[in-house]
């Protein structure tokens, strides 16, 4: 079924001649969830803008382009299958980030900077 979708997919779900969906709603619900990131024209980093379901990465990029960049908002798209994103637990933030407090040499707060350096 993936090859069929790659070959004929554009826009909405393909329909047969009788007007019914070729891809069943059951099959659509099996499509993985993809997270979408866009780099704007003025930005240097990609920002998360939303998520969508797609059968594969190419379909996810095309759908992300159609859904999230209708007004030429971006210059680069990333799509990442949601199952590959791993995040820290907010309840464990203290344990995870606390060791940095003991390393004051990583924080240049005790250096004297010349007046010419005002953007640091």
C-alpha positions in Angstrom: 0.0 0.0 0.0 2.9 2.4 0.7 4.1 2.2 -2.9 0.5 3.0 -4.1 0.4 6.0 -1.8 3.8 7.3 -3.0 2.8 7.0 -6.6 -0.6 8.6 -6.5 -0.8 10.6 -3.2 -1.2 14.4 -3.3 -3.4 16.5 -1.1 -6.3 14.5 0.4 -6.7 10.8 0.7 -7.0 9.1 -2.7 -10.5 8.1 -3.7 -11.8 5.4 -6.0 -14.1 6.1 -8.9 -17.2 5.6 -6.7 -16.1 8.4 -4.4 -15.0 6.2 -1.6 -11.6 6.3 0.0 -9.1 3.8 -1.3 -7.3 3.9 2.0 -9.7 2.8 4.8 -10.1 4.9 7.9 -8.7 1.9 9.8 -5.4 2.1 7.7 -5.2 5.9 8.2 -5.3 5.5 12.0 -2.3 3.2 11.7 -0.2 5.9 10.1 2.5 7.1 12.5 2.5 10.5 14.1 5.2 12.9 12.8 6.4 16.1 14.6 7.0 19.0 12.2 9.8 21.6 12.6 10.2 24.7 10.4 13.1 27.1 10.1 11.8 30.5 9.2 13.5 32.9 6.8 14.8 35.1 9.6 15.6 32.3 12.1 18.6 30.1 12.5 16.9 27.3 14.3 14.0 25.0 13.6 10.9 25.5 15.7 8.2 22.9 16.4 5.0 24.0 14.7 2.8 20.9 15.1 2.2 17.3 14.2 0.5 15.2 11.6 -0.2 11.6 10.5 1.5 10.2 7.4 2.4 6.9 5.9 6.1 7.7 5.5 8.6 10.5 5.7 8.1 11.8 2.1 4.3 12.0 2.7 5.0 13.8 6.0 7.2 16.4 4.4 4.7 17.0 1.6 1.8 17.3 4.1 3.8 19.5 6.4 4.6 21.8 3.4 0.9 22.0 2.5 -0.3 22.5 6.1 2.3 24.6 7.7 4.0 26.7 5.0 1.0 28.0 2.9 2.3 31.5 3.1 6.0 30.9 2.5 6.8 30.9 6.2 9.8 28.7 6.0 13.0 27.8 4.2 13.5 24.3 5.7 11.3 21.5 7.1 12.1 18.7 9.4 9.8 15.8 10.2 10.5 13.3 12.9 8.5 10.3 13.7 7.2 10.9 17.3 8.3 7.6 18.6 11.9 8.6 18.1 11.7 11.7 20.3 12.8 11.1 23.9 12.4 13.8 26.6 13.5 14.2 30.1 11.0 13.9 32.9 10.1 17.4 34.4 9.8 15.8 37.8 13.5 14.8 37.6 14.7 18.3 36.5 16.5 18.9 39.8 18.6 15.7 39.6 19.3 16.3 35.9 20.3 19.9 35.9 21.6 20.4 39.5 25.2 19.2 38.9 25.8 22.3 36.8 25.4 24.6 39.9 28.6 23.2 41.4 30.7 24.1 38.4 31.0 27.9 38.6 33.8 28.0 36.1 31.1 27.3 33.5 29.4 30.6 34.3 31.6 33.6 33.4 30.0 35.8 36.0 33.2 36.7 37.8 35.2 37.9 34.8 35.8 41.6 34.1 34.7 42.5 30.6 35.8 45.5 28.7 33.2 48.2 28.0 33.4 47.4 24.3 32.0 44.0 24.9 28.4 44.8 25.6 26.6 41.8 24.0 27.8 39.0 26.3 
